[in-house]
C-alpha cells in the first residue's frame, strides 16, 4: 500500500474508533510533505474535524496523536502535533528497513500501483499528417503521450491500447501530390525530404497561383473518391513512404502502436453519423452541415462542407464510433495541441448529444507549444523545425561534450543518441500539463542542473559505485538490519517514488515523475558527497550499499516512465 494511503488508513481507523458518527468522506484530508524538522508526513485531519466536533484543532490533534502513538509503534517512530493543529508523522527505522528491502525485491516492478487494476484504456497520440515530416509539435505530443502510456501501465491497467490517427486524406496532401507531379518527380525515387519540399511548394502555389489552386482542388476530390489516376499512384507511393517514416521516427523515440485508424476511414463513418442526426444534433446551413455550438456556449462549426467532405470534426466523431465498435474500454485519452482545445470541446459536446457514453469515456488532454530560447532553430521545410533536425542538433552538441572521453566512436554515437533524446524529452516532460515549453540548447544539454543528462548521469553514478563494490568483492545482495544512524533524506525520498507515479496519473502529467527524479538526484548527490559508501568500517555500510542499489532501481524505473533510456556509462 502506498504510504499516504497507509497513513490515511491509520487516521481513519483512529477517528472512527473515537468518533464513530463522523463521516470522513465529508472531509478533504491531506497527507503532505512538511519541512524536514516536522517529520516525514503531515496531515490536516484535526483542522477538518474541528467544525464538526466543536473542539479546537490542537485539542483534537493531541487526542489523535496519543491514540495513534499507542497503536502504531512499528510504523511510526514518533507522532506529534503543531500549530494550528497539524499532525506530524515520523516513520520508524524498521519501516525504512523493510521498505528498502521491498524496493530491492520488486526491482522493475518498484513504483507500480494498483490504481487502474482491471481497467482498460486507449491512449491516442503522435497522430501524423502523412506527406509531412514529423515536426517539433509531434515531438512534444509523442513525448507526453508515450510517458502517459508508461505511467498508466505502471498503475496496474488490465489492458492498454496505443493508437495513432494519421491524417491520410486532406487538402494538404493534395497540394503535395500536385507539387510532386509538377516537379516531375513521379518516376524518381521519392524521399521524405522531397515530400516535405513538395508540401511547401504546393502550399505556396495554392495561395498565389489560381490555376494551381483549381488543379489541387480537383486532385483533392479525386483522392477522396480514390479515382484511378497518376495522382492516386503518387499518393499510394507517398502514403507507404510516410508510414514507414512515421514508424521509424516514433521507434527512434521509443514508441510503438497497437492500432492505426486512418482519417479516411473515420470520415466515412463520421459523415454517416452526421447525416443520420439531422436535425436532432446537426443542421443544414448554406449547403453545408453544421453543429450549432453557439446553443451550448461554444461556436457553430462545419462538420460536412458544401463539397460533401467531412471536416476534421466529422472525422473525430467517426473515430469515436470506431473506437467503441472495435474496443472495450473504460477510458480513451487523446493527446492534443493546446490550440485544438476549442475543436475538441465541440467534438465532446456533439458526442454527448449523440451517445453520452462516447463523451463520458473520452478525455482530450492538451499540451503546450514548444519555443526556443537562445540560438534560432531553423527549418529546412516550412516554418516549424523538424523533429529529426532538432534531435541531430542536440546529438551533435552532446558529441562535442563527450569527444575527449575514452569511448569508441560507436559508443560515443550510442551515448549521444540516448542523451540527446533524453535531453529533449526531459525538457518537455518537466513542464506541467498544458504549459508552454521553452527549449534552451545550452541548458538542456548541461550535465548539471535540472536536465535530462543530469538524471541519466545520476544513474551512471550508482552503476559505478555498484561496479566498484563488485571489483572489491563486496556483494550487492546484502542482508542488512535497521540503521544505526539517522535515516538519510535520500532514503526517505526513494520511498516517495510510487507517490510521484500516483500524482502523475491523477493529473495526467508526467512532470510529477520528472521533478521527483530531479529532486532525488540532487539529494543523492549530497549523500554521495558526504558519505563514503564503500567504507566497510561504517556501521551502516550495508544500509548505504543497499540504498545505492535502491537508487539504481528507482532511477531506472523512473527514466523508463519518462521514455528516457538508461546508460551504463556516459
Secondary structure, DSSP 8 states (H G I E B T S, - for coil): --HHHHHHHHHHHHHHHH-TT--GGGS---EE---GGG-SEEE-HHHHHHHHHTS-HHHHHHHHHHHHHHH-TTTEEEEEEETTTEEEEEE-HHHHHHHHHHHHHHGGGTT---TTBT-EEEEE----BTTS--BHHHHHHHHHHHHHHHHHHHTTBSEEEEEE--B-SSHHHHHHHHHHHHTT-TTS---HHHHHHHHHHHHHHHHH-HHHHHHHHHHHHHHHTT--SHHHHHHHHHHHHHHHHHHHHHHHTT---SEE--HHHHHHHHHHHHHHTBTTTEEEETTEEEE-GGGGTS--EEEE-TTS-B-HHHHHHHHHHHHHHH---SEEEEEEEGGGHHHHHHHHHHHHHH-HHHHHTEEEEEE--EEEESS----SSSSS-BHHHHHHHHHHHHHHHHTTSS--HHHHHHHHHHHHHHHHHHHHHTS-TT--EEEEHHHHT-SSSSSHHHHHHHHHHHHHHHHHHHHTT--SS----S-SS---HHHHHHTTHHHHHHHHHHHT-THHHHHHHHHHHHHHHHHHHH--TT-TTSTTHHHHHHHHHHHHHHHHHHHHHTT----S--
